[in-house]
Amino acid sequence: MGRGHLARLAAAGAALALVAPASAGLQWRLFAHGIGRGQGQPRPSAYLALDLAHTTGFAPLLPAGGRSALAGNDFTKDAVVAILGEWGCTDHRIVIRSVNRRTRTIVVSLVLRPPTQGTAECLAIYPTYRLLAITKAQLARPLPTRAQVTLARA
């Protein structure tokens, strides 16, 4: 199975698993997801972009499709939280538990679900990303200035 097949498989699984629950602190929607560029980062990281100018810190780590999706976001209505990690083949098991605001920080809580019993999984590690849109209308003033991500095992 090639890298492209793995990416499509991971994206399909993530599309089903990454739906914002009604009880989440902030409502969000996933608008881009996939394999990142470069070496990745040893720990998961999150970036907040309130406008296109704030994307310079993470946009180079996205593939062309991710940068295109980012450029197509309506920043007058939606802020973007970018989540980057070196999850590789385990990416499909990463689920967003919640997105909350703590003072001036958007906190994204992730959970790594265990593999399904009896299934094989590749061991490749490569960078992956998720782009979340959060409507600015639900962000009270003063607007948040940064994002943070936590990862727990299920």
N, C-alpha and C positions, 0 to 999 in steps of 0.2 A: 504494500500500500504506500503510495507516494505522499509527499508533504501536502500537495494540493487536495488529495482525498481526505487526509486527516483534518485539514482546515475546514473543508465543507462539512465533514462529520461533526466536528466540534461546534461549528456555527449552528448547525441544525439542532443539536442537543441544547446549546445555550439559548437559542431562541425560545425553546419550550420552557426551560428552567428559569430564565431570567425575566420574569414578569413581576412588576412591582406589586407587592401585596397591598390590600386595602388598608391594613393597619400600620403601614410604614409611616415614619415621621414625615418624610418628604416624598411626594409622588415624583417618579422619574420614569424615563423610557430609554431603553437601549436603542441607539440608532446606528452603531457600528461596532464591529467585533472581528477579531481575526489575529493573524500572525503579525507581530511587529517587525521592526528592522533593527539591525545592529546587534550588539552583544546582549542586550537586555540589562536588567538590574538585579542584583542579588536579593533584594527585598522588594516586596510590592510597594508601589508608589502611586500617589494620587495627585492630580493637578486640577486646579479650578480655573476656568476661563470665563470671564464675564463679557469679553468681547474678543474679536479675532486677534487683536494685538497680544492678548494674554496666552496665546497658543504656542508662542515661539519656544517655550521650554520643553514641550513634548511633541509638537508636530513633526520634527525631524525623525522621531522614533516610530512614526506611523508609515505604513505602505501608502502607495498612491491612492488606493481606494479609501483609506482612512482619512487622509488629508482632504480628499474630495468631499467626503461626508462632512468633515469639520467645516470646510469652506461653505457648504450648503446650509449649515445651521443658521437659523434666524436669531442672532444674538440680541436683537431688540426685545425678543420674547423669552428666549431660553439661555440659561447658563449651561456650561458643559463641564462635566467632571470626567477626566481621563484617568483610567486605572490601568497601570502597566505592571506586568509581572513576568517572571520566567517560569511559566507553568507548563509549557510544552504540551506533551500528550495528556497531562492531567487537567488541562484547561476546561474540558467539558464537565469536570466534577466541581469546579468553582462556582458557587451560587451566591448571589447578593442577598444577604439576610435583611439588611436595612440600610437606609440612607437617612441620616439625621443631621440636625444642626446643633452645634454646641458653641455658643457665643459667636465668634467670627469664623468658625471652621465647619465645613461639611465633612461628616464622618461616614464613611462607607464601611460596613461590616460584611466581610466575606466569610463563607464557610467552605471548607474542602470536604466534600462528601467522600465516604469510602468507596472503593471500586465495587461494582456489582460482583457478588460472589460467583466464581466459576468463569469469569471473563479475563482475557489477557489484555494487557495494556502496554504500549510501547514505553520506553524509558527515556525518550529524547527530551531534552530540555531546550527550549527556544522561547524568545520573547512573544508574549501575546498582549492584546490590549482590549479594552472596552471603552466606548464613549457613551456617557449617559447625558441626557438632556433633562434639566430641571427648570420648570417655568419660574421666571424671575418674580412673577406675581406672588408666589408663595414664600419668597425670601423677604423677610422684614428688614427694614433699615435699622442699623447700618448693614449694608450687604456683607456677606462673608468675604474673606480675603484669601482663604486657603482651603485645601482639602487634605484629608488624611484617610488612610485605609488600614483596616485591621483584618487579619486572617486567623481563623480558628479551625480546628478539625471537628468534624461532626461526631 
